[in-house]
Amino acid sequence: MKEEKISIDTEFIRLDSLLKLAGAFETGGQAKIAIQDGNVRVNGEICTMRGKKMRPGDRAQTGGSVYEVCSS
């Protein structure tokens, strides 16, 4: 499992935006579909809310990779 830290300089980032920023998906549309299809886990649980607010310490997992939000 590949782990990557994604730095943000805001209070939170939406889940779909996080996955696009991390390079997990090329477009926000692809991220949206993956989330709605139940292919993304947030903090270990399947999440189907693309607008989920991801704050530092939260982790998103998809396609064998884990992306952890951290503050810059």
PDB file of N, CA, C and O in Angstrom:
ATOM      1  N   MET A   1       0.861  -1.195   0.000  1.00  0.00           N
ATOM      2  CA  MET A   1       0.000   0.000   0.000  1.00  0.00           C
ATOM      3  C   MET A   1       0.892   1.239   0.000  1.00  0.00           C
ATOM      4  O   MET A   1       1.750   1.404   0.867  1.00  0.00           O
ATOM      5  N   LYS A   2       0.677   2.094  -0.974  1.00  0.00           N
ATOM      6  CA  LYS A   2       1.435   3.341  -1.087  1.00  0.00           C
ATOM      7  C   LYS A   2       0.766   4.414  -0.230  1.00  0.00           C
ATOM      8  O   LYS A   2      -0.448   4.606  -0.298  1.00  0.00           O
ATOM      9  N   GLU A   3       1.566   5.107   0.575  1.00  0.00           N
ATOM     10  CA  GLU A   3       1.023   6.190   1.400  1.00  0.00           C
ATOM     11  C   GLU A   3       1.636   7.516   0.965  1.00  0.00           C
ATOM     12  O   GLU A   3       2.827   7.602   0.666  1.00  0.00           O
ATOM     13  N   GLU A   4       0.798   8.538   0.938  1.00  0.00           N
ATOM     14  CA  GLU A   4       1.246   9.854   0.512  1.00  0.00           C
ATOM     15  C   GLU A   4       0.597  10.904   1.393  1.00  0.00           C
ATOM     16  O   GLU A   4      -0.583  10.800   1.726  1.00  0.00           O
ATOM     17  N   LYS A   5       1.372  11.922   1.774  1.00  0.00           N
ATOM     18  CA  LYS A   5       0.829  13.027   2.563  1.00  0.00           C
ATOM     19  C   LYS A   5       0.498  14.173   1.617  1.00  0.00           C
ATOM     20  O   LYS A   5       1.299  14.544   0.760  1.00  0.00           O
ATOM     21  N   ILE A   6      -0.696  14.723   1.791  1.00  0.00           N
ATOM     22  CA  ILE A   6      -1.151  15.843   0.966  1.00  0.00           C
ATOM     23  C   ILE A   6      -1.312  17.061   1.874  1.00  0.00           C
ATOM     24  O   ILE A   6      -2.143  17.066   2.782  1.00  0.00           O
ATOM     25  N   SER A   7      -0.505  18.092   1.617  1.00  0.00           N
ATOM     26  CA  SER A   7      -0.553  19.301   2.444  1.00  0.00           C
ATOM     27  C   SER A   7      -1.615  20.271   1.928  1.00  0.00           C
ATOM     28  O   SER A   7      -1.741  20.505   0.726  1.00  0.00           O
ATOM     29  N   ILE A   8      -2.369  20.823   2.865  1.00  0.00           N
ATOM     30  CA  ILE A   8      -3.344  21.860   2.518  1.00  0.00           C
ATOM     31  C   ILE A   8      -3.079  23.082   3.391  1.00  0.00           C
ATOM     32  O   ILE A   8      -2.555  22.955   4.498  1.00  0.00           O
ATOM     33  N   ASP A   9      -3.437  24.256   2.900  1.00  0.00           N
ATOM     34  CA  ASP A   9      -3.251  25.472   3.697  1.00  0.00           C
ATOM     35  C   ASP A   9      -4.592  26.112   4.040  1.00  0.00           C
ATOM     36  O   ASP A   9      -4.674  27.304   4.334  1.00  0.00           O
ATOM     37  N   THR A  10      -5.639  25.290   3.995  1.00  0.00           N
ATOM     38  CA  THR A  10      -6.977  25.729   4.386  1.00  0.00           C
ATOM     39  C   THR A  10      -7.446  24.831   5.525  1.00  0.00           C
ATOM     40  O   THR A  10      -6.759  23.875   5.884  1.00  0.00           O
ATOM     41  N   GLU A  11      -8.605  25.132   6.090  1.00  0.00           N
ATOM     42  CA  GLU A  11      -9.134  24.342   7.204  1.00  0.00           C
ATOM     43  C   GLU A  11      -9.468  22.922   6.773  1.00  0.00           C
ATOM     44  O   GLU A  11      -9.264  21.970   7.527  1.00  0.00           O
ATOM     45  N   PHE A  12      -9.989  22.786   5.541  1.00  0.00           N
ATOM     46  CA  PHE A  12     -10.369  21.469   5.031  1.00  0.00           C
ATOM     47  C   PHE A  12     -10.301  21.467   3.514  1.00  0.00           C
ATOM     48  O   PHE A  12     -10.161  22.515   2.884  1.00  0.00           O
ATOM     49  N   ILE A  13     -10.403  20.271   2.931  1.00  0.00           N
ATOM     50  CA  ILE A  13     -10.491  20.106   1.478  1.00  0.00           C
ATOM     51  C   ILE A  13     -11.565  19.058   1.227  1.00  0.00           C
ATOM     52  O   ILE A  13     -11.670  18.084   1.972  1.00  0.00           O
ATOM     53  N   ARG A  14     -12.361  19.250   0.187  1.00  0.00           N
ATOM     54  CA  ARG A  14     -13.402  18.264  -0.121  1.00  0.00           C
ATOM     55  C   ARG A  14     -12.750  16.983  -0.623  1.00  0.00           C
ATOM     56  O   ARG A  14     -11.690  17.014  -1.249  1.00  0.00           O
ATOM     57  N   LEU A  15     -13.388  15.877  -0.344  1.00  0.00           N
ATOM     58  CA  LEU A  15     -12.845  14.572  -0.701  1.00  0.00           C
ATOM     59  C   LEU A  15     -12.525  14.461  -2.185  1.00  0.00           C
ATOM     60  O   LEU A  15     -11.443  14.002  -2.552  1.00  0.00           O
ATOM     61  N   ASP A  16     -13.461  14.881  -3.051  1.00  0.00           N
ATOM     62  CA  ASP A  16     -13.198  14.770  -4.488  1.00  0.00           C
ATOM     63  C   ASP A  16     -12.020  15.642  -4.912  1.00  0.00           C
ATOM     64  O   ASP A  16     -11.234  15.250  -5.775  1.00  0.00           O
ATOM     65  N   SER A  17     -11.897  16.818  -4.311  1.00  0.00           N
ATOM     66  CA  SER A  17     -10.776  17.708  -4.623  1.00  0.00           C
ATOM     67  C   SER A  17      -9.453  17.127  -4.132  1.00  0.00           C
ATOM     68  O   SER A  17      -8.425  17.253  -4.797  1.00  0.00           O
ATOM     69  N   LEU A  18      -9.488  16.493  -2.967  1.00  0.00           N
ATOM     70  CA  LEU A  18      -8.288  15.850  -2.427  1.00  0.00           C
ATOM     71  C   LEU A  18      -7.775  14.772  -3.373  1.00  0.00           C
ATOM     72  O   LEU A  18      -6.581  14.711  -3.666  1.00  0.00           O
ATOM     73  N   LEU A  19      -8.679  13.926  -3.847  1.00  0.00           N
ATOM     74  CA  LEU A  19      -8.276  12.824  -4.723  1.00  0.00           C
ATOM     75  C   LEU A  19      -7.733  13.332  -6.049  1.00  0.00           C
ATOM     76  O   LEU A  19      -6.808  12.746  -6.611  1.00  0.00           O
ATOM     77  N   LYS A  20      -8.302  14.415  -6.549  1.00  0.00           N
ATOM     78  CA  LYS A  20      -7.804  15.009  -7.796  1.00  0.00           C
ATOM     79  C   LYS A  20      -6.435  15.642  -7.552  1.00  0.00           C
ATOM     80  O   LYS A  20      -5.517  15.455  -8.351  1.00  0.00           O
ATOM     81  N   LEU A  21      -6.289  16.387  -6.459  1.00  0.00           N
ATOM     82  CA  LEU A  21      -5.019  17.027  -6.115  1.00  0.00           C
ATOM     83  C   LEU A  21      -3.917  15.988  -5.923  1.00  0.00           C
ATOM     84  O   LEU A  21      -2.773  16.206  -6.324  1.00  0.00           O
ATOM     85  N   ALA A  22      -4.265  14.869  -5.314  1.00  0.00           N
ATOM     86  CA  ALA A  22      -3.281  13.817  -5.047  1.00  0.00           C
ATOM     87  C   ALA A  22      -2.883  13.063  -6.306  1.00  0.00           C
ATOM     88  O   ALA A  22      -1.885  12.342  -6.307  1.00  0.00           O
ATOM     89  N   GLY A  23      -3.648  13.219  -7.372  1.00  0.00           N
ATOM     90  CA  GLY A  23      -3.350  12.515  -8.607  1.00  0.00           C
ATOM     91  C   GLY A  23      -3.957  11.132  -8.685  1.00  0.00           C
ATOM     92  O   GLY A  23      -3.612  10.346  -9.567  1.00  0.00           O
ATOM     93  N   ALA A  24      -4.868  10.826  -7.759  1.00  0.00           N
ATOM     94  CA  ALA A  24      -5.535   9.517  -7.777  1.00  0.00           C
ATOM     95  C   ALA A  24      -6.448   9.414  -8.994  1.00  0.00           C
ATOM     96  O   ALA A  24      -6.655   8.329  -9.536  1.00  0.00           O
ATOM     97  N   PHE A  25      -6.989  10.552  -9.416  1.00  0.00           N
ATOM     98  CA  PHE A  25      -7.851  10.615 -10.600  1.00  0.00           C
ATOM     99  C   PHE A  25      -7.463  11.846 -11.403  1.00  0.00           C
ATOM    100  O   PHE A  25      -7.046  12.859 -10.842  1.00  0.00           O
ATOM    101  N   GLU A  26      -7.603  11.752 -12.721  1.00  0.00           N
ATOM    102  CA  GLU A  26      -7.227  12.877 -13.580  1.00  0.00           C
ATOM    103  C   GLU A  26      -8.220  14.020 -13.503  1.00  0.00           C
ATOM    104  O   GLU A  26      -7.842  15.185 -13.621  1.00  0.00           O
ATOM    105  N   THR A  27      -9.498  13.688 -13.305  1.00  0.00           N
ATOM    106  CA  THR A  27     -10.520  14.736 -13.273  1.00  0.00           C
ATOM    107  C   THR A  27     -11.383  14.604 -12.027  1.00  0.00           C
ATOM    108  O   THR A  27     -11.445  13.549 -11.396  1.00  0.00           O
ATOM    109  N   GLY A  28     -12.041  15.695 -11.693  1.00  0.00           N
ATOM    110  CA  GLY A  28     -12.979  15.667 -10.578  1.00  0.00           C
ATOM    111  C   GLY A  28     -14.142  14.743 -10.872  1.00  0.00           C
ATOM    112  O   GLY A  28     -14.699  14.136  -9.957  1.00  0.00           O
ATOM    113  N   GLY A  29     -14.518  14.628 -12.144  1.00  0.00           N
ATOM    114  CA  GLY A  29     -15.614  13.746 -12.541  1.00  0.00           C
ATOM    115  C   GLY A  29     -15.292  12.286 -12.262  1.00  0.00           C
ATOM    116  O   GLY A  29     -16.147  11.532 -11.797  1.00  0.00           O
ATOM    117  N   GLN A  30     -14.052  11.888 -12.547  1.00  0.00           N
ATOM    118  CA  GLN A  30     -13.634  10.513 -12.258  1.00  0.00           C
ATOM    119  C   GLN A  30     -13.655  10.256 -10.760  1.00  0.00           C
ATOM    120  O   GLN A  30     -14.077   9.189 -10.314  1.00  0.00           O
ATOM    121  N   ALA A  31     -13.201  11.230  -9.985  1.00  0.00           N
ATOM    122  CA  ALA A  31     -13.199  11.095  -8.523  1.00  0.00           C
ATOM    123  C   ALA A  31     -14.632  10.971  -8.009  1.00  0.00           C
ATOM    124  O   ALA A  31     -14.918  10.150  -7.138  1.00  0.00           O
ATOM    125  N   LYS A  32     -15.525  11.790  -8.554  1.00  0.00           N
ATOM    126  CA  LYS A  32     -16.938  11.770  -8.153  1.00  0.00           C
ATOM    127  C   LYS A  32     -17.549  10.387  -8.379  1.00  0.00           C
ATOM    128  O   LYS A  32     -18.239   9.857  -7.508  1.00  0.00           O
ATOM    129  N   ILE A  33     -17.294   9.811  -9.543  1.00  0.00           N
ATOM    130  CA  ILE A  33     -17.852   8.492  -9.866  1.00  0.00           C
ATOM    131  C   ILE A  33     -17.297   7.423  -8.934  1.00  0.00           C
ATOM    132  O   ILE A  33     -18.044   6.579  -8.441  1.00  0.00           O
ATOM    133  N   ALA A  34     -15.996   7.455  -8.691  1.00  0.00           N
ATOM    134  CA  ALA A  34     -15.375   6.463  -7.798  1.00  0.00           C
ATOM    135  C   ALA A  34     -15.955   6.555  -6.393  1.00  0.00           C
ATOM    136  O   ALA A  34     -16.201   5.538  -5.745  1.00  0.00           O
ATOM    137  N   ILE A  35     -16.171   7.789  -5.928  1.00  0.00           N
ATOM    138  CA  ILE A  35     -16.731   7.995  -4.587  1.00  0.00           C
ATOM    139  C   ILE A  35     -18.168   7.482  -4.549  1.00  0.00           C
ATOM    140  O   ILE A  35     -18.537   6.744  -3.635  1.00  0.00           O
ATOM    141  N   GLN A  36     -18.978   7.865  -5.526  1.00  0.00           N
ATOM    142  CA  GLN A  36     -20.383   7.447  -5.552  1.00  0.00           C
ATOM    143  C   GLN A  36     -20.535   5.934  -5.697  1.00  0.00           C
ATOM    144  O   GLN A  36     -21.514   5.358  -5.222  1.00  0.00           O
ATOM    145  N   ASP A  37     -19.559   5.286  -6.356  1.00  0.00           N
ATOM    146  CA  ASP A  37     -19.605   3.834  -6.535  1.00  0.00           C
ATOM    147  C   ASP A  37     -19.094   3.069  -5.312  1.00  0.00           C
ATOM    148  O   ASP A  37     -19.082   1.838  -5.306  1.00  0.00           O
ATOM    149  N   GLY A  38     -18.668   3.805  -4.269  1.00  0.00           N
ATOM    150  CA  GLY A  38     -18.208   3.146  -3.043  1.00  0.00           C
ATOM    151  C   GLY A  38     -16.794   2.617  -3.119  1.00  0.00           C
ATOM    152  O   GLY A  38     -16.438   1.691  -2.391  1.00  0.00           O
ATOM    153  N   ASN A  39     -15.971   3.199  -4.001  1.00  0.00           N
ATOM    154  CA  ASN A  39     -14.599   2.735  -4.170  1.00  0.00           C
ATOM    155  C   ASN A  39     -13.575   3.526  -3.358  1.00  0.00           C
ATOM    156  O   ASN A  39     -12.370   3.365  -3.549  1.00  0.00           O
ATOM    157  N   VAL A  40     -14.055   4.383  -2.450  1.00  0.00           N
ATOM    158  CA  VAL A  40     -13.157   5.212  -1.652  1.00  0.00           C
ATOM    159  C   VAL A  40     -13.494   5.022  -0.173  1.00  0.00           C
ATOM    160  O   VAL A  40     -14.659   5.041   0.224  1.00  0.00           O
ATOM    161  N   ARG A  41     -12.450   4.840   0.625  1.00  0.00           N
ATOM    162  CA  ARG A  41     -12.620   4.740   2.078  1.00  0.00           C
ATOM    163  C   ARG A  41     -12.037   5.990   2.727  1.00  0.00           C
ATOM    164  O   ARG A  41     -10.986   6.486   2.321  1.00  0.00           O
ATOM    165  N   VAL A  42     -12.734   6.484   3.739  1.00  0.00           N
ATOM    166  CA  VAL A  42     -12.244   7.612   4.526  1.00  0.00           C
ATOM    167  C   VAL A  42     -12.103   7.115   5.958  1.00  0.00           C
ATOM    168  O   VAL A  42     -13.062   6.653   6.575  1.00  0.00           O
ATOM    169  N   ASN A  43     -10.886   7.221   6.465  1.00  0.00           N
ATOM    170  CA  ASN A  43     -10.590   6.750   7.825  1.00  0.00           C
ATOM    171  C   ASN A  43     -11.088   5.318   8.028  1.00  0.00           C
ATOM    172  O   ASN A  43     -11.609   4.979   9.090  1.00  0.00           O
ATOM    173  N   GLY A  44     -10.922   4.479   6.996  1.00  0.00           N
ATOM    174  CA  GLY A  44     -11.237   3.062   7.102  1.00  0.00           C
ATOM    175  C   GLY A  44     -12.657   2.661   6.749  1.00  0.00           C
ATOM    176  O   GLY A  44     -12.959   1.469   6.692  1.00  0.00           O
ATOM    177  N   GLU A  45     -13.538   3.626   6.509  1.00  0.00           N
ATOM    178  CA  GLU A  45     -14.926   3.301   6.195  1.00  0.00           C
ATOM    179  C   GLU A  45     -15.301   3.825   4.808  1.00  0.00           C
ATOM    180  O   GLU A  45     -14.868   4.907   4.412  1.00  0.00           O
ATOM    181  N   ILE A  46     -16.103   3.057   4.076  1.00  0.00           N
ATOM    182  CA  ILE A  46     -16.540   3.479   2.747  1.00  0.00           C
ATOM    183  C   ILE A  46     -17.299   4.800   2.863  1.00  0.00           C
ATOM    184  O   ILE A  46     -18.168   4.960   3.720  1.00  0.00           O
ATOM    185  N   CYS A  47     -16.957   5.731   1.994  1.00  0.00           N
ATOM    186  CA  CYS A  47     -17.601   7.048   1.998  1.00  0.00           C
ATOM    187  C   CYS A  47     -18.132   7.330   0.597  1.00  0.00           C
ATOM    188  O   CYS A  47     -17.397   7.216  -0.385  1.00  0.00           O
ATOM    189  N   THR A  48     -19.403   7.697   0.506  1.00  0.00           N
ATOM    190  CA  THR A  48     -19.997   8.025  -0.794  1.00  0.00           C
ATOM    191  C   THR A  48     -20.354   9.508  -0.895  1.00  0.00           C
ATOM    192  O   THR A  48     -21.087   9.907  -1.801  1.00  0.00           O
ATOM    193  N   MET A  49     -19.845  10.324   0.021  1.00  0.00           N
ATOM    194  CA  MET A  49     -20.110  11.773  -0.005  1.00  0.00           C
ATOM    195  C   MET A  49     -18.901  12.485  -0.610  1.00  0.00           C
ATOM    196  O   MET A  49     -17.864  12.619   0.040  1.00  0.00           O
ATOM    197  N   ARG A  50     -19.041  12.941  -1.862  1.00  0.00           N
ATOM    198  CA  ARG A  50     -17.884  13.562  -2.513  1.00  0.00           C
ATOM    199  C   ARG A  50     -17.514  14.890  -1.868  1.00  0.00           C
ATOM    200  O   ARG A  50     -16.368  15.330  -1.966  1.00  0.00           O
ATOM    201  N   GLY A  51     -18.475  15.531  -1.208  1.00  0.00           N
ATOM    202  CA  GLY A  51     -18.204  16.813  -0.555  1.00  0.00           C
ATOM    203  C   GLY A  51     -17.719  16.671   0.876  1.00  0.00           C
ATOM    204  O   GLY A  51     -17.625  17.666   1.595  1.00  0.00           O
ATOM    205  N   LYS A  52     -17.410  15.459   1.302  1.00  0.00           N
ATOM    206  CA  LYS A  52     -16.939  15.209   2.671  1.00  0.00           C
ATOM    207  C   LYS A  52     -15.757  16.118   2.969  1.00  0.00           C
ATOM    208  O   LYS A  52     -14.815  16.196   2.180  1.00  0.00           O
ATOM    209  N   LYS A  53     -15.801  16.800   4.096  1.00  0.00           N
ATOM    210  CA  LYS A  53     -14.719  17.703   4.471  1.00  0.00           C
ATOM    211  C   LYS A  53     -13.579  16.898   5.085  1.00  0.00           C
ATOM    212  O   LYS A  53     -13.741  16.247   6.117  1.00  0.00           O
ATOM    213  N   MET A  54     -12.441  16.957   4.436  1.00  0.00           N
ATOM    214  CA  MET A  54     -11.256  16.245   4.896  1.00  0.00           C
ATOM    215  C   MET A  54     -10.341  17.243   5.599  1.00  0.00           C
ATOM    216  O   MET A  54      -9.911  18.235   5.010  1.00  0.00           O
ATOM    217  N   ARG A  55     -10.057  16.966   6.856  1.00  0.00           N
ATOM    218  CA  ARG A  55      -9.224  17.857   7.663  1.00  0.00           C
ATOM    219  C   ARG A  55      -7.889  17.166   7.963  1.00  0.00           C
ATOM    220  O   ARG A  55      -7.773  15.950   7.808  1.00  0.00           O
ATOM    221  N   PRO A  56      -6.876  17.939   8.394  1.00  0.00           N
ATOM    222  CA  PRO A  56      -5.586  17.316   8.718  1.00  0.00           C
ATOM    223  C   PRO A  56      -5.769  16.119   9.658  1.00  0.00           C
ATOM    224  O   PRO A  56      -6.480  16.198  10.660  1.00  0.00           O
ATOM    225  N   GLY A  57      -5.117  15.027   9.311  1.00  0.00           N
ATOM    226  CA  GLY A  57      -5.228  13.785  10.080  1.00  0.00           C
ATOM    227  C   GLY A  57      -6.157  12.779   9.429  1.00  0.00           C
ATOM    228  O   GLY A  57      -6.057  11.583   9.701  1.00  0.00           O
ATOM    229  N   ASP A  58      -7.073  13.249   8.557  1.00  0.00           N
ATOM    230  CA  ASP A  58      -7.979  12.337   7.860  1.00  0.00           C
ATOM    231  C   ASP A  58      -7.223  11.612   6.746  1.00  0.00           C
ATOM    232  O   ASP A  58      -6.274  12.140   6.167  1.00  0.00           O
ATOM    233  N   ARG A  59      -7.672  10.389   6.466  1.00  0.00           N
ATOM    234  CA  ARG A  59      -7.028   9.567   5.440  1.00  0.00           C
ATOM    235  C   ARG A  59      -8.065   9.048   4.450  1.00  0.00           C
ATOM    236  O   ARG A  59      -9.131   8.569   4.837  1.00  0.00           O
ATOM    237  N   ALA A  60      -7.732   9.152   3.166  1.00  0.00           N
ATOM    238  CA  ALA A  60      -8.585   8.611   2.098  1.00  0.00           C
ATOM    239  C   ALA A  60      -7.819   7.479   1.425  1.00  0.00           C
ATOM    240  O   ALA A  60      -6.615   7.585   1.195  1.00  0.00           O
ATOM    241  N   GLN A  61      -8.521   6.405   1.114  1.00  0.00           N
ATOM    242  CA  GLN A  61      -7.884   5.240   0.489  1.00  0.00           C
ATOM    243  C   GLN A  61      -8.648   4.846  -0.767  1.00  0.00           C
ATOM    244  O   GLN A  61      -9.872   4.724  -0.750  1.00  0.00           O
ATOM    245  N   THR A  62      -7.913   4.649  -1.853  1.00  0.00           N
ATOM    246  CA  THR A  62      -8.501   4.167  -3.101  1.00  0.00           C
ATOM    247  C   THR A  62      -7.401   3.572  -3.973  1.00  0.00           C
ATOM    248  O   THR A  62      -6.275   4.069  -3.985  1.00  0.00           O
ATOM    249  N   GLY A  63      -7.721   2.530  -4.687  1.00  0.00           N
ATOM    250  CA  GLY A  63      -6.799   1.944  -5.649  1.00  0.00           C
ATOM    251  C   GLY A  63      -5.440   1.558  -5.113  1.00  0.00           C
ATOM    252  O   GLY A  63      -4.443   1.688  -5.823  1.00  0.00           O
ATOM    253  N   GLY A  64      -5.369   1.085  -3.877  1.00  0.00           N
ATOM    254  CA  GLY A  64      -4.087   0.657  -3.320  1.00  0.00           C
ATOM    255  C   GLY A  64      -3.228   1.780  -2.785  1.00  0.00           C
ATOM    256  O   GLY A  64      -2.072   1.553  -2.428  1.00  0.00           O
ATOM    257  N   SER A  65      -3.765   2.991  -2.721  1.00  0.00           N
ATOM    258  CA  SER A  65      -3.022   4.128  -2.186  1.00  0.00           C
ATOM    259  C   SER A  65      -3.796   4.783  -1.058  1.00  0.00           C
ATOM    260  O   SER A  65      -5.027   4.790  -1.045  1.00  0.00           O
ATOM    261  N   VAL A  66      -3.048   5.333  -0.110  1.00  0.00           N
ATOM    262  CA  VAL A  66      -3.642   6.051   1.014  1.00  0.00           C
ATOM    263  C   VAL A  66      -3.117   7.479   0.970  1.00  0.00           C
ATOM    264  O   VAL A  66      -1.916   7.706   0.827  1.00  0.00           O
ATOM    265  N   TYR A  67      -4.024   8.433   1.095  1.00  0.00           N
ATOM    266  CA  TYR A  67      -3.668   9.847   1.078  1.00  0.00           C
ATOM    267  C   TYR A  67      -4.048  10.464   2.416  1.00  0.00           C
ATOM    268  O   TYR A  67      -5.221  10.482   2.789  1.00  0.00           O
ATOM    269  N   GLU A  68      -3.051  10.969   3.137  1.00  0.00           N
ATOM    270  CA  GLU A  68      -3.309  11.574   4.440  1.00  0.00           C
ATOM    271  C   GLU A  68      -3.216  13.090   4.315  1.00  0.00           C
ATOM    272  O   GLU A  68      -2.258  13.631   3.763  1.00  0.00           O
ATOM    273  N   VAL A  69      -4.240  13.758   4.842  1.00  0.00           N
ATOM    274  CA  VAL A  69      -4.267  15.228   4.800  1.00  0.00           C
ATOM    275  C   VAL A  69      -3.412  15.749   5.941  1.00  0.00           C
ATOM    276  O   VAL A  69      -3.539  15.295   7.079  1.00  0.00           O
ATOM    277  N   CYS A  70      -2.541  16.702   5.636  1.00  0.00           N
ATOM    278  CA  CYS A  70      -1.777  17.360   6.692  1.00  0.00           C
ATOM    279  C   CYS A  70      -1.738  18.858   6.401  1.00  0.00           C
ATOM    280  O   CYS A  70      -1.892  19.281   5.255  1.00  0.00           O
ATOM    281  N   SER A  71      -1.532  19.647   7.437  1.00  0.00           N
ATOM    282  CA  SER A  71      -1.496  21.099   7.244  1.00  0.00           C
ATOM    283  C   SER A  71      -0.100  21.510   6.829  1.00  0.00           C
ATOM    284  O   SER A  71       0.893  20.920   7.256  1.00  0.00           O
ATOM    285  N   SER A  72      -0.039  22.535   5.987  1.00  0.00           N
ATOM    286  CA  SER A  72       1.264  22.959   5.471  1.00  0.00           C
ATOM    287  C   SER A  72       1.938  23.927   6.420  1.00  0.00           C
ATOM    288  O   SER A  72       3.046  24.389   6.147  1.00  0.00           O
TER     289      SER A  72
END
